[in-house]
Amino acid sequence: MSKKILIGGGGGFIGGHLAKSLLGRGYEVRVVDVKPLDQWYQINEGAENIVANLEEKEACFSATEGCDEVYNLACNMGGMGFIENNKALCMLSILINTHLLMAAKEHNVKKYLYSSSACVYAADKQTNTAVTALKEADAYPAMPEDGYGWEKLFSERMCKHFEEDFGMQVRVVRFHNVYGPEGTWRGGREKAPAALCRKIIEAKKSDNLSIEVWGDGEQTRSFMYIDDCITGLDKLMESDFSDPINLGRSEMVSINELIDMISDIAGVKVERNHDLNAPQGVRGRNSDNSLILEKLGWEPEVDLKTGLATTYAWIEEQIEREARGESVIS
């Protein structure tokens, strides 16, 4: 059956890929983002593309009218440097989820997906680089990332209560560091894979093989390629599981190991200048995928080296295009 689907924040990285995927499956897609169209990462011509601020109640009610499903990917976010220095701005995203939930209830939307984050997990469970992979229950007792993490955790609870009180079908996904082509790669909102690809490409081009690294580089993370992210969203929406669930790869690496991988792709060896005063976030974080395997029979599959090679090539292409005077989105 044909469905009409709203993607809030669809001018962003994940939203652009999601819109392309849903359009390819024959669905009617409405994409809404606050950014001007010329700043969207992908513009899918087959979609209904709308510029609007979903922090505003009226915009949410207008956007959801006639839609069968809503994907709420809209929020103020970025890498650790952004979220540590913009806590109030990140928390204002609570307005988006509040108004979209109200609108979805009013318009009898059949399914509502909220994009949460691994930043909801309790900080005292992430103090060691050899971190035990985080299970969904580890979000409580609550001690999330200040600002951004609190907004995400509160919004998760709001989704759950809309399900309990009004019978809405909700899905809550906790993303673990999504990366890949067509995403942010500079400007302060980029995450570690894109930032390090850019730094190594620029170092290689300048013949000054030295890069700045935030922290000592021993902090650990897991990173999920965008194709796995879209597959996971599709599988979750088609399931009947409504509690929060991890969507991340369980392949944990240190930032220094991530640099080694990208350096191998670039064919260079870089000197690392560690800034110990830069934002670093928690000491270690990894995704426990027991629940997603149990409920969906699947977990993210693209290994980090493969995903990084594609991401590196795409960022290198953007830098080369810009050097030729072409306009690029970053």
Residue frames relative to the residue before (quaternion, step in Angstrom):
aa qw qx qy qz dx dy dz
M 1.0000 0.0000 0.0000 0.0000 0.00 0.00 0.00
S 0.4940 -0.6433 0.4947 0.3121 3.54 -1.13 0.65
K 0.0958 -0.7816 0.6151 0.0393 3.55 -1.07 0.79
K 0.2682 -0.7120 0.6171 0.2009 3.52 -1.24 0.52
I 0.0811 -0.8327 0.5466 -0.0356 3.54 -0.59 1.21
L 0.2393 -0.7470 0.6065 0.1300 3.55 -1.00 0.94
I 0.0935 -0.7546 0.6467 0.0597 3.55 -1.02 0.89
G 0.1855 -0.7735 0.6001 0.0844 3.55 -0.42 1.25
G 0.7810 0.2033 -0.1919 0.5584 3.57 -0.74 1.03
G 0.3289 0.8045 -0.4453 0.2153 3.55 1.23 0.46
G 0.5818 0.5601 -0.3860 0.4458 3.58 1.25 -0.04
G 0.5726 0.5996 -0.3676 0.4213 3.57 1.32 -0.03
F 0.7902 -0.3571 0.2459 0.4330 3.52 -1.40 -0.08
I 0.7424 0.3801 -0.2310 0.5009 3.59 0.55 -1.13
G 0.6513 0.5517 -0.3158 0.4144 3.57 0.93 -0.91
G 0.6427 0.5298 -0.3241 0.4486 3.57 1.01 -0.76
H 0.6658 0.4828 -0.2933 0.4875 3.56 0.97 -0.85
L 0.6411 0.5289 -0.3234 0.4524 3.58 1.01 -0.81
A 0.6457 0.5229 -0.3215 0.4541 3.59 0.91 -0.90
K 0.6457 0.5205 -0.3173 0.4599 3.58 0.94 -0.89
S 0.6660 0.5107 -0.2986 0.4544 3.58 0.95 -0.90
L 0.6958 0.4773 -0.2816 0.4569 3.59 0.85 -0.94
L 0.6242 0.5221 -0.3351 0.4749 3.57 1.05 -0.71
G 0.6490 0.5335 -0.3104 0.4449 3.57 1.02 -0.80
R 0.6799 0.4557 -0.2797 0.5018 3.55 1.23 -0.42
G 0.6165 -0.6160 0.3179 0.3735 3.55 1.28 0.22
Y 0.4878 0.6668 -0.4411 0.3505 3.60 1.22 0.21
E 0.4530 -0.6272 0.5534 0.3085 3.53 -1.30 0.40
V 0.0804 -0.8418 0.5330 -0.0265 3.57 -0.55 1.16
R 0.1212 -0.7537 0.6435 0.0563 3.53 -0.97 0.98
V 0.1146 -0.8020 0.5860 0.0199 3.57 -0.68 1.14
V 0.0309 -0.7984 0.6010 -0.0213 3.56 -0.82 1.05
D 0.1293 0.7750 -0.6089 0.1090 3.57 -0.93 0.93
V 0.5277 -0.6583 0.4481 0.2956 3.54 -1.14 0.70
K 0.6088 0.5797 -0.3545 0.4095 3.59 1.14 -0.56
P 0.5602 -0.5573 0.4707 0.3924 3.61 -1.14 0.49
L 0.6514 -0.5610 0.3430 0.3785 3.58 -1.07 0.73
D 0.6825 0.4993 -0.3094 0.4349 3.59 0.95 -0.77
Q 0.6661 0.4518 -0.3120 0.5049 3.59 1.30 0.06
W 0.4500 0.6650 -0.4704 0.3661 3.60 1.24 0.15
Y 0.5127 -0.6600 0.4538 0.3092 3.57 -1.03 0.75
Q 0.7724 0.0008 -0.0143 0.6350 3.56 1.12 -0.67
I 0.1282 -0.7502 0.6424 0.0904 3.55 -1.08 0.80
N 0.1579 -0.7960 0.5818 0.0541 3.54 -0.47 1.24
E 0.3890 -0.7802 0.4428 0.2095 3.54 -0.33 1.29
G 0.6522 0.5312 -0.3301 0.4285 3.59 1.08 -0.52
A 0.6199 0.5448 -0.3370 0.4532 3.58 1.29 -0.20
E 0.4503 -0.5944 0.5731 0.3398 3.51 -1.40 0.19
N 0.0964 -0.8401 0.5338 -0.0018 3.58 -0.24 1.29
I 0.0242 -0.8234 0.5622 -0.0730 3.55 -0.58 1.24
V 0.2420 -0.7308 0.6194 0.1541 3.56 -1.02 0.85
A 0.2772 0.7400 -0.5651 0.2374 3.57 -0.60 1.19
N 0.4298 -0.6881 0.5305 0.2457 3.55 -1.23 0.58
L 0.2406 -0.8187 0.5092 0.1123 3.58 -0.29 1.25
E 0.4468 0.6237 -0.4906 0.4131 3.58 1.21 0.32
E 0.6676 0.4999 -0.2857 0.4720 3.58 1.23 -0.51
K 0.5449 -0.6590 0.4208 0.3028 3.56 -0.86 1.04
E 0.6722 0.5143 -0.3106 0.4327 3.58 0.83 -0.96
A 0.6398 0.5264 -0.3290 0.4532 3.59 1.00 -0.77
C 0.6519 0.5173 -0.3114 0.4588 3.60 1.01 -0.80
F 0.6676 0.4937 -0.3083 0.4643 3.58 0.93 -0.86
S 0.6474 0.5039 -0.3160 0.4766 3.58 1.02 -0.73
A 0.6818 0.5177 -0.2911 0.4270 3.59 0.91 -0.95
T 0.7298 0.4518 -0.2464 0.4501 3.59 0.96 -0.83
E 0.4902 0.6869 -0.4348 0.3144 3.61 1.17 -0.38
G 0.8351 0.1878 -0.1657 0.4898 3.56 -0.83 1.02
C 0.5789 0.6077 -0.3704 0.3979 3.59 1.27 0.01
D 0.3980 -0.7132 0.5335 0.2198 3.55 -1.14 0.74
E 0.7976 0.0927 -0.0221 0.5956 3.56 1.09 -0.76
V 0.1609 -0.7648 0.6174 0.0893 3.55 -1.22 0.63
Y 0.1181 -0.7329 0.6657 0.0756 3.53 -1.03 0.91
N 0.1337 -0.7943 0.5887 0.0685 3.60 -0.51 1.14
L 0.0586 0.7948 -0.5948 0.1052 3.55 -0.23 1.37
A 0.5190 0.6882 -0.3871 0.3273 3.57 1.28 -0.09
C 0.3417 0.7074 -0.5787 0.2190 3.57 -0.91 0.94
N 0.4720 -0.5949 0.5464 0.3532 3.52 -1.35 0.13
M 0.2616 0.7637 -0.5477 0.2199 3.55 -0.55 1.13
G 0.0712 0.7737 -0.6287 0.0326 3.51 -1.37 0.10
G 0.7366 -0.3493 0.2955 0.4981 3.54 -1.17 -0.53
M 0.7702 -0.3874 0.2436 0.4443 3.55 -1.33 0.04
G 0.6174 0.5583 -0.3515 0.4284 3.58 1.03 -0.71
F 0.6767 0.4859 -0.2922 0.4697 3.57 1.04 -0.79
I 0.7425 0.4377 -0.2714 0.4284 3.59 0.64 -1.04
E 0.6328 0.5184 -0.3522 0.4547 3.61 1.10 -0.48
N 0.7569 0.3786 -0.2002 0.4936 3.59 1.13 -0.57
N 0.7395 0.3295 -0.2054 0.5499 3.61 1.28 0.07
K 0.0800 0.8598 -0.5013 0.0552 3.58 0.91 0.91
A 0.6648 0.4920 -0.3130 0.4668 3.60 0.90 -0.85
L 0.6425 0.5258 -0.3207 0.4560 3.58 0.96 -0.87
C 0.6463 0.5127 -0.3176 0.4675 3.58 0.98 -0.83
M 0.6898 0.4950 -0.2962 0.4375 3.58 0.90 -0.87
L 0.5671 0.5999 -0.3891 0.4088 3.60 1.16 -0.44
S 0.5211 0.6377 -0.4115 0.3905 3.59 1.24 -0.29
I 0.4687 0.6632 -0.4469 0.3752 3.60 1.24 -0.19
L 0.5902 0.5772 -0.3637 0.4315 3.58 1.15 -0.59
I 0.6290 0.5462 -0.3433 0.4338 3.58 1.00 -0.79
N 0.7136 0.4475 -0.2736 0.4644 3.58 0.73 -1.03
T 0.6157 0.5514 -0.3478 0.4426 3.59 1.02 -0.77
H 0.7379 0.4265 -0.2416 0.4639 3.57 0.73 -1.06
L 0.6394 0.5124 -0.3403 0.4614 3.60 1.05 -0.65
L 0.6289 0.5150 -0.3385 0.4741 3.61 1.02 -0.70
M 0.6418 0.5163 -0.3238 0.4655 3.59 0.93 -0.86
A 0.6793 0.4901 -0.2849 0.4660 3.56 0.94 -0.92
A 0.6432 0.5250 -0.3247 0.4531 3.58 0.98 -0.83
K 0.6315 0.5156 -0.3229 0.4808 3.58 1.04 -0.75
E 0.6648 0.5199 -0.3012 0.4438 3.58 0.88 -0.97
H 0.7741 0.3565 -0.1743 0.4932 3.58 0.93 -0.92
N 0.4509 -0.7307 0.4246 0.2871 3.59 1.28 0.33
V 0.1150 0.7994 -0.5690 0.1547 3.55 0.89 1.00
K 0.4588 -0.7336 0.4345 0.2501 3.58 -0.82 1.00
K 0.8030 0.0137 0.0114 0.5958 3.60 0.99 -0.81
Y 0.1117 -0.7857 0.6082 0.0150 3.53 -1.07 0.88
L 0.1028 -0.7974 0.5936 0.0364 3.57 -0.74 1.09
Y 0.1486 -0.7751 0.6103 0.0680 3.53 -0.94 0.96
S 0.2810 -0.7613 0.5641 0.1526 3.57 -0.83 1.01
S 0.0756 -0.7879 0.6111 -0.0064 3.52 -0.43 1.30
S 0.3981 -0.7249 0.5311 0.1844 3.56 -1.27 -0.24
A 0.5783 -0.5645 0.4627 0.3644 3.53 -1.27 0.41
C 0.5173 0.6391 -0.4132 0.3914 3.60 1.25 -0.15
V 0.5389 0.6083 -0.4185 0.4054 3.61 1.23 -0.06
Y 0.5840 0.6348 -0.3794 0.3346 3.62 1.11 -0.47
A 0.6057 -0.6092 0.3916 0.3295 3.51 -1.12 0.85
A 0.5134 -0.6934 0.4245 0.2747 3.54 -0.79 1.11
D 0.6640 0.5269 -0.3223 0.4215 3.60 1.00 -0.73
K 0.6366 0.4859 -0.3349 0.4966 3.60 1.29 -0.02
Q 0.7160 0.4161 -0.2207 0.5153 3.60 1.33 0.05
T 0.3830 0.7663 -0.4352 0.2769 3.56 1.11 0.69
N 0.7208 0.3946 -0.2161 0.5272 3.58 1.29 -0.18
T 0.5238 -0.6395 0.4508 0.3368 3.60 -1.00 0.76
A 0.6908 0.4086 -0.2645 0.5346 3.59 1.15 -0.60
V 0.0458 0.8627 -0.4998 0.0624 3.53 0.96 0.99
T 0.4398 -0.6264 0.5668 0.3048 3.53 -1.19 0.62
A 0.5322 -0.6471 0.4313 0.3347 3.58 -0.78 1.00
L 0.4540 -0.7427 0.4450 0.2104 3.52 -0.93 1.04
K 0.2539 -0.7425 0.6065 0.1280 3.52 -0.84 1.09
E 0.6739 -0.5166 0.3428 0.4019 3.57 -1.18 0.52
A 0.6462 0.5383 -0.3208 0.4356 3.61 1.04 -0.72
D 0.5806 0.6258 -0.3638 0.3726 3.59 1.22 -0.39
A 0.4848 0.6424 -0.4481 0.3892 3.60 1.25 0.13
Y 0.7578 0.2846 -0.1624 0.5642 3.59 1.24 -0.34
P 0.4505 -0.1704 -0.8723 0.0845 1.57 -2.08 1.48
A 0.5672 -0.6803 0.3652 0.2866 3.54 -0.91 1.02
M 0.2266 0.7187 -0.6389 0.1548 3.52 -1.01 0.99
P 0.1043 0.8550 -0.5022 0.0766 3.60 0.80 1.03
E 0.7129 -0.3739 0.3538 0.4763 3.54 -1.39 -0.06
D 0.4834 -0.6864 0.4542 0.2982 3.58 -0.78 0.99
G 0.7781 0.2655 -0.2300 0.5208 3.55 -0.94 0.91
Y 0.8257 0.2409 -0.1140 0.4971 3.57 -0.21 -1.32
G 0.6959 0.4834 -0.2830 0.4493 3.59 0.83 -0.95
W 0.6390 0.5181 -0.3254 0.4663 3.58 1.02 -0.77
E 0.6330 0.5236 -0.3366 0.4602 3.60 0.98 -0.80
K 0.6650 0.5030 -0.3061 0.4594 3.57 0.93 -0.87
L 0.6800 0.4918 -0.3044 0.4507 3.60 0.85 -0.90
F 0.6388 0.5137 -0.3227 0.4731 3.59 0.99 -0.81
S 0.6685 0.5012 -0.3060 0.4564 3.58 0.93 -0.87
E 0.5811 0.5595 -0.3700 0.4608 3.59 1.10 -0.61
R 0.6741 0.4921 -0.2981 0.4631 3.58 0.90 -0.93
M 0.6270 0.5353 -0.3404 0.4522 3.57 1.00 -0.77
C 0.6303 0.5210 -0.3335 0.4690 3.60 0.97 -0.81
K 0.6598 0.5208 -0.3118 0.4430 3.57 0.90 -0.91
H 0.6954 0.4695 -0.2806 0.4661 3.58 0.94 -0.85
F 0.5921 0.5254 -0.3715 0.4852 3.61 1.13 -0.48
E 0.6179 0.5220 -0.3372 0.4816 3.57 1.11 -0.66
E 0.7016 0.4814 -0.2704 0.4504 3.58 0.84 -1.00
D 0.7623 0.4154 -0.2095 0.4499 3.56 0.83 -1.02
F 0.8178 0.2579 -0.0994 0.5047 3.59 0.99 -0.82
G 0.5104 -0.6883 0.4051 0.3188 3.60 1.24 0.09
M 0.3593 0.7400 -0.4973 0.2756 3.60 1.18 0.40
Q 0.3666 -0.6825 0.5782 0.2558 3.57 -1.18 0.56
V 0.0037 0.8164 -0.5758 0.0442 3.58 -0.42 1.20
R 0.1241 -0.7328 0.6621 0.0961 3.51 -1.34 0.48
V 0.0824 -0.7962 0.5991 0.0186 3.59 -0.91 0.91
V 0.0617 -0.8160 0.5744 -0.0204 3.55 -0.57 1.19
R 0.2200 -0.7644 0.5947 0.1164 3.57 -0.93 0.96
F 0.2423 -0.7977 0.5412 0.1095 3.56 -0.29 1.31
H 0.1598 -0.7443 0.6405 0.1012 3.53 -1.18 0.74
N 0.8295 -0.3107 0.1833 0.4265 3.58 -0.38 1.30
V 0.0180 0.8122 -0.5780 0.0769 3.55 0.25 1.32
Y 0.0195 0.7997 -0.5986 0.0423 3.59 -0.95 0.89
G 0.3454 0.7359 -0.5464 0.2016 3.56 -1.29 0.22
P 0.7211 -0.4176 0.3151 0.4541 3.60 -1.30 -0.07
E 0.7921 0.3125 -0.2559 0.4577 3.54 -1.35 0.41
G 0.5902 0.5660 -0.3722 0.4390 3.58 1.12 0.66
T 0.7013 -0.4391 0.3527 0.4369 3.55 -1.35 -0.01
W 0.0025 -0.8265 0.5627 -0.0163 3.59 -0.81 0.95
R 0.7813 0.0749 -0.1126 0.6093 3.60 1.27 0.18
G 0.6169 0.6043 -0.3864 0.3240 3.56 -1.29 0.05
G 0.6563 -0.5486 0.3074 0.4169 3.60 1.25 -0.02
R 0.7058 0.4299 -0.2706 0.4938 3.61 1.20 -0.38
E 0.5085 0.6703 -0.4197 0.3407 3.60 1.24 -0.19
K 0.3935 -0.7021 0.5437 0.2377 3.55 -1.22 0.57
A 0.7913 -0.4153 0.1907 0.4064 3.53 -1.34 0.38
P 0.6717 0.4949 -0.3559 0.4210 3.69 0.70 -0.83
A 0.6918 0.4640 -0.2830 0.4753 3.59 0.88 -0.92
A 0.6455 0.5299 -0.3267 0.4425 3.59 0.94 -0.87
L 0.7043 0.4566 -0.2716 0.4708 3.58 0.89 -0.91
C 0.5835 0.5420 -0.3748 0.4746 3.61 1.08 -0.59
R 0.6724 0.5000 -0.2969 0.4579 3.58 0.86 -0.98
K 0.6710 0.5084 -0.3087 0.4428 3.59 0.84 -0.93
I 0.6871 0.4737 -0.2885 0.4694 3.59 0.94 -0.87
I 0.6129 0.5274 -0.3469 0.4753 3.61 1.04 -0.70
E 0.6847 0.4779 -0.2902 0.4675 3.59 0.85 -0.94
A 0.6348 0.5232 -0.3321 0.4614 3.59 1.02 -0.76
K 0.6551 0.5165 -0.3047 0.4597 3.56 0.98 -0.86
K 0.6807 0.4921 -0.2893 0.4591 3.58 0.95 -0.84
S 0.7119 0.4536 -0.2511 0.4737 3.58 1.09 -0.71
D 0.3674 -0.7359 0.4716 0.3178 3.59 1.30 -0.30
N 0.5675 0.5081 -0.4099 0.5017 3.58 1.23 0.50
L 0.1143 -0.8629 0.4913 0.0294 3.55 0.22 1.31
S 0.4501 0.6367 -0.4758 0.4069 3.51 0.68 1.22
I 0.0223 -0.8041 0.5940 -0.0102 3.59 -0.88 0.95
E 0.4426 -0.6515 0.5443 0.2887 3.53 -1.26 0.50
V 0.0962 -0.7777 0.6206 0.0296 3.56 -0.98 0.92
W 0.3751 -0.7287 0.5277 0.2232 3.57 -0.83 0.99
G 0.8123 0.1455 -0.1568 0.5425 3.55 -0.70 1.11
D 0.6900 -0.4818 0.3406 0.4193 3.56 -1.29 -0.22
G 0.5218 -0.6733 0.3906 0.3492 3.57 1.28 -0.03
E 0.5770 0.5958 -0.3763 0.4128 3.58 1.25 -0.02
Q 0.4721 0.6619 -0.4550 0.3632 3.61 1.23 -0.17
T 0.2770 -0.8008 0.5205 0.1048 3.57 -0.95 0.93
R 0.0044 0.7808 -0.6235 0.0399 3.53 -1.21 0.72
S 0.2597 -0.6884 0.6277 0.2543 3.54 -1.39 -0.01
F 0.1749 -0.7939 0.5799 0.0530 3.56 -1.13 0.74
M 0.1861 -0.8038 0.5614 0.0638 3.57 -0.89 1.00
Y 0.4208 -0.7112 0.5110 0.2365 3.56 -0.87 1.01
I 0.6371 -0.6007 0.3420 0.3410 3.54 -1.04 0.88
D 0.6198 0.5490 -0.3644 0.4261 3.64 0.96 -0.69
D 0.6464 0.5013 -0.3102 0.4844 3.58 1.03 -0.77
C 0.6021 0.5629 -0.3516 0.4439 3.57 1.06 -0.73
I 0.6895 0.4730 -0.2829 0.4700 3.60 0.84 -0.95
T 0.6291 0.5250 -0.3307 0.4682 3.59 1.00 -0.78
G 0.6716 0.5085 -0.2963 0.4501 3.56 0.93 -0.90
L 0.6292 0.5258 -0.3327 0.4657 3.58 1.01 -0.76
D 0.6522 0.5193 -0.3108 0.4564 3.56 0.95 -0.87
K 0.6767 0.4892 -0.2925 0.4661 3.57 0.88 -0.94
L 0.6547 0.5126 -0.3203 0.4539 3.60 0.97 -0.78
M 0.6710 0.4974 -0.3074 0.4559 3.59 0.91 -0.87
E 0.6837 0.4730 -0.2867 0.4761 3.58 1.09 -0.62
S 0.6060 0.5572 -0.3510 0.4462 3.59 1.26 -0.26
D 0.4453 -0.6594 0.5183 0.3133 3.56 -1.33 -0.05
F 0.4654 0.6885 -0.4349 0.3468 3.60 1.25 0.38
S 0.1133 -0.8548 0.5063 0.0130 3.60 -0.63 1.09
D 0.5507 0.5899 -0.4226 0.4125 3.63 1.18 -0.05
P 0.6511 -0.5040 0.3682 0.4319 3.63 -1.19 0.34
I 0.0374 -0.8064 0.5896 -0.0273 3.56 -1.00 0.87
N 0.4932 -0.6482 0.4966 0.2999 3.57 -1.05 0.80
L 0.0012 0.7365 -0.6757 -0.0308 3.53 -1.17 0.73
G 0.4275 0.6626 -0.4902 0.3714 3.52 -0.04 1.37
R 0.4859 -0.6296 0.5028 0.3388 3.55 -1.21 0.35
S 0.3947 -0.7448 0.4941 0.2128 3.59 -1.02 0.77
E 0.4475 0.6712 -0.4487 0.3845 3.59 1.28 0.41
M 0.0898 -0.8400 0.5346 0.0237 3.60 -0.02 1.28
V 0.0056 0.7800 -0.6254 0.0224 3.56 -1.05 0.87
S 0.4605 -0.6124 0.5429 0.3438 3.55 -1.28 0.29
I 0.6281 -0.5151 0.4076 0.4172 3.57 -1.24 0.28
N 0.6198 0.5315 -0.3498 0.4593 3.59 1.05 -0.66
E 0.6482 0.4952 -0.3196 0.4821 3.59 1.02 -0.72
L 0.6043 0.5465 -0.3438 0.4668 3.57 1.10 -0.68
I 0.6399 0.5141 -0.3141 0.4771 3.59 1.00 -0.84
D 0.6258 0.5364 -0.3392 0.4534 3.59 0.99 -0.82
M 0.6549 0.5200 -0.3129 0.4504 3.58 0.92 -0.89
I 0.6944 0.4649 -0.2807 0.4721 3.58 0.85 -0.97
S 0.6159 0.5446 -0.3419 0.4551 3.59 1.04 -0.71
D 0.6352 0.5207 -0.3256 0.4683 3.58 1.03 -0.78
I 0.6337 0.5207 -0.3247 0.4711 3.59 1.02 -0.80
A 0.7064 0.4641 -0.2506 0.4720 3.57 0.99 -0.91
G 0.3729 -0.7423 0.4769 0.2872 3.57 1.19 -0.49
V 0.6310 0.4866 -0.3451 0.4959 3.56 1.13 0.65
K 0.2855 -0.6996 0.6155 0.2240 3.54 -1.34 0.21
V 0.1619 -0.8264 0.5358 0.0618 3.59 -0.62 1.11
E 0.4203 -0.6455 0.5757 0.2742 3.51 -1.30 0.54
R 0.2474 -0.7931 0.5453 0.1111 3.58 -0.92 0.90
N 0.1341 -0.7651 0.6276 0.0524 3.52 -0.82 1.09
H 0.2036 -0.8305 0.5122 0.0803 3.55 -0.23 1.30
D 0.1790 -0.7553 0.6253 0.0810 3.54 -0.84 1.09
L 0.2127 -0.8300 0.5071 0.0931 3.56 -0.15 1.30
N 0.6531 0.5046 -0.3151 0.4685 3.59 1.26 -0.15
A 0.5159 0.6496 -0.4156 0.3730 3.60 1.25 -0.12
P 0.6277 -0.5261 0.3997 0.4117 3.61 -1.20 0.40
Q 0.0786 -0.8283 0.5548 -0.0002 3.57 -0.88 0.97
G 0.3617 -0.7347 0.5027 0.2770 3.60 1.13 -0.44
V 0.7713 -0.3158 0.2446 0.4956 3.55 -1.22 -0.46
R 0.6190 -0.5872 0.3830 0.3540 3.57 -1.22 0.47
G 0.8109 -0.0428 0.0476 0.5817 3.57 1.02 -0.73
R 0.0713 0.7887 -0.6076 0.0609 3.58 -1.09 0.74
N 0.1095 0.7737 -0.6176 0.0895 3.54 -0.97 0.91
S 0.4640 -0.6948 0.4906 0.2477 3.56 -1.21 0.58
D 0.2434 -0.7152 0.6364 0.1556 3.55 -0.92 0.97
N 0.1781 -0.8388 0.5121 0.0496 3.57 -0.54 1.19
S 0.2849 0.7830 -0.5105 0.2126 3.59 1.19 0.40
L 0.6997 0.4891 -0.2853 0.4357 3.58 0.85 -0.95
I 0.6726 0.4854 -0.3157 0.4607 3.59 0.87 -0.84
L 0.6209 0.5227 -0.3403 0.4749 3.59 1.09 -0.63
E 0.6617 0.5073 -0.2994 0.4639 3.57 1.01 -0.83
K 0.7761 0.3921 -0.1945 0.4541 3.57 0.78 -1.03
L 0.7971 0.2780 -0.1363 0.5184 3.60 0.99 -0.77
G 0.3771 -0.7491 0.4713 0.2731 3.60 1.24 -0.26
W 0.6979 0.3856 -0.2178 0.5628 3.56 1.21 0.53
E 0.0153 0.7549 -0.6534 -0.0550 3.53 -1.33 0.34
P 0.6854 -0.4850 0.3219 0.4374 3.64 -1.16 0.42
E 0.2645 -0.8350 0.4795 0.0543 3.53 -0.84 1.12
V 0.6281 0.5709 -0.3557 0.3912 3.64 1.03 -0.64
D 0.3570 -0.7506 0.5131 0.2142 3.59 -0.59 1.13
L 0.6643 -0.5666 0.3290 0.3598 3.52 -1.17 0.70
K 0.6448 0.5308 -0.3383 0.4335 3.63 0.90 -0.82
T 0.6539 0.5119 -0.3094 0.4633 3.57 0.98 -0.83
G 0.6904 0.4822 -0.2783 0.4620 3.57 0.86 -0.96
L 0.6484 0.5226 -0.3188 0.4526 3.57 1.01 -0.78
A 0.6190 0.5513 -0.3513 0.4353 3.60 1.00 -0.77
T 0.6716 0.4824 -0.2914 0.4810 3.59 0.96 -0.87
T 0.6597 0.5124 -0.3030 0.4587 3.56 0.96 -0.87
Y 0.6348 0.5325 -0.3182 0.4607 3.58 0.96 -0.89
A 0.6712 0.5032 -0.3048 0.4510 3.59 0.85 -0.95
W 0.6626 0.5064 -0.3127 0.4546 3.58 0.97 -0.82
I 0.6647 0.4856 -0.3108 0.4752 3.62 0.91 -0.87
E 0.6204 0.5347 -0.3401 0.4621 3.59 1.00 -0.78
E 0.6377 0.5249 -0.3194 0.4645 3.57 1.02 -0.80
Q 0.6471 0.5173 -0.3244 0.4566 3.62 0.97 -0.80
I 0.6547 0.5046 -0.3092 0.4702 3.57 0.98 -0.84
E 0.6608 0.4926 -0.3076 0.4755 3.60 0.98 -0.78
R 0.6296 0.5257 -0.3347 0.4639 3.59 1.00 -0.77
E 0.6619 0.5031 -0.3109 0.4605 3.57 0.92 -0.89
A 0.6285 0.5398 -0.3308 0.4519 3.59 1.03 -0.75
R 0.6717 0.4645 -0.2894 0.4992 3.59 1.20 -0.53
G 0.6050 -0.5952 0.3446 0.4012 3.57 1.28 0.09
E 0.4852 0.6582 -0.4403 0.3707 3.57 1.24 0.19
S 0.4789 -0.6532 0.5089 0.2914 3.55 -1.24 0.53
V 0.0072 -0.7937 0.6080 -0.0175 3.59 -0.90 0.94
I 0.3901 -0.6762 0.5712 0.2536 3.53 -1.30 0.46
S 0.0294 -0.8253 0.5637 -0.0140 3.57 -0.80 0.97
